[in-house]
């Protein structure tokens, strides 16, 4: 499995709005992409920083989604009044389901 980690910086006052936008726009769009396996969103309500982690079944699927993911990420950041701080890709070394 592979993961793309996107870090955003926004206003602490708009964290809930950012979560709603991610749930209503980013998640459905990501679910439509081939090889998508899941998503986590981490937020720091004090600083307005958020981290979105999307999971992919293979490196090929993750790489094939780059263009669509860039568009989704940009749309969400714009709608939530956030800046994209970084985007990184990783291989998932440990995945322990609960």
C-alpha positions as CSV (number, residue, x, y, z in Angstrom):
1,X,0.0,0.0,0.0
2,X,1.1,3.6,-0.6
3,X,0.1,6.9,0.9
4,X,0.0,10.5,-0.2
5,X,0.3,13.0,2.7
6,X,-0.9,16.6,2.0
7,X,-0.4,19.3,4.6
8,X,-2.6,22.4,4.7
9,X,-2.5,25.6,6.8
10,X,-5.6,27.6,7.4
11,X,-7.4,29.6,10.0
12,X,-8.2,27.8,13.3
13,X,-11.7,29.4,13.1
14,X,-12.3,27.5,9.8
15,X,-11.3,24.0,10.8
16,X,-14.8,22.7,10.9
17,X,-15.5,24.2,7.5
18,X,-12.4,22.5,6.1
19,X,-13.6,19.2,7.5
20,X,-17.0,19.6,5.9
21,X,-15.5,20.5,2.5
22,X,-13.1,17.5,2.7
23,X,-16.1,15.2,3.5
24,X,-18.4,16.6,0.9
25,X,-15.9,17.3,-2.0
26,X,-12.5,15.6,-1.6
27,X,-13.7,12.2,-0.3
28,X,-16.3,11.5,-3.0
29,X,-13.8,12.6,-5.7
30,X,-11.0,10.5,-4.3
31,X,-13.3,7.4,-3.9
32,X,-14.0,7.6,-7.7
33,X,-10.3,7.2,-8.4
34,X,-9.0,3.7,-9.3
35,X,-6.9,2.1,-6.5
36,X,-8.1,4.5,-3.8
37,X,-8.2,2.6,-0.4
38,X,-9.0,5.2,2.2
39,X,-8.4,8.6,3.7
40,X,-7.5,10.0,7.1
41,X,-7.7,13.7,8.0
42,X,-5.8,15.0,11.0
43,X,-6.5,18.5,12.3
44,X,-4.9,20.8,14.9
45,X,-7.8,23.1,16.0
46,X,-5.3,25.5,17.8
47,X,-3.1,26.2,14.8
48,X,-5.5,25.5,11.8
49,X,-3.0,23.0,10.4
50,X,-4.5,19.8,8.8
51,X,-3.0,16.7,7.2
52,X,-4.8,14.6,4.7
53,X,-3.5,11.1,4.1
54,X,-4.9,9.2,1.2
55,X,-4.1,5.5,0.8
56,X,-3.6,3.6,-2.5
57,X,-3.5,0.0,-3.3
58,X,-0.3,0.4,-5.4
59,X,2.4,2.9,-6.3
60,X,1.1,2.8,-9.8
61,X,-2.5,3.7,-8.7
62,X,-1.1,6.5,-6.5
63,X,1.0,7.9,-9.4
64,X,-1.9,7.6,-11.9
65,X,-4.0,9.8,-9.5
66,X,-1.5,12.7,-9.3
67,X,-3.2,15.0,-11.7
68,X,-6.7,14.4,-10.3
69,X,-5.4,14.6,-6.7
70,X,-3.7,18.0,-7.5
71,X,-7.0,19.3,-8.8
72,X,-9.0,18.0,-5.8
73,X,-6.4,19.4,-3.3
74,X,-6.4,22.8,-4.9
75,X,-10.2,23.0,-5.0
76,X,-10.4,22.0,-1.3
77,X,-7.7,24.4,-0.2
78,X,-9.3,27.3,-2.1
79,X,-12.8,26.6,-0.8
80,X,-11.5,26.3,2.8
81,X,-9.2,29.3,2.6
82,X,-6.1,27.2,3.2
83,X,-2.7,27.1,1.8
84,X,-1.1,23.8,0.6
85,X,2.2,23.5,2.6
86,X,3.5,20.2,1.2
87,X,2.6,17.0,-0.6
88,X,4.6,13.9,-0.1
89,X,4.3,10.3,-1.1
90,X,5.3,7.2,0.9
91,X,5.2,3.4,0.9
92,X,3.2,2.1,3.9
93,X,5.5,0.0,5.9
94,X,3.1,-1.1,8.6
95,X,-0.7,-1.3,8.3
96,X,-2.4,-2.9,11.4
97,X,-6.2,-3.0,11.1
98,X,-8.0,-2.8,14.5
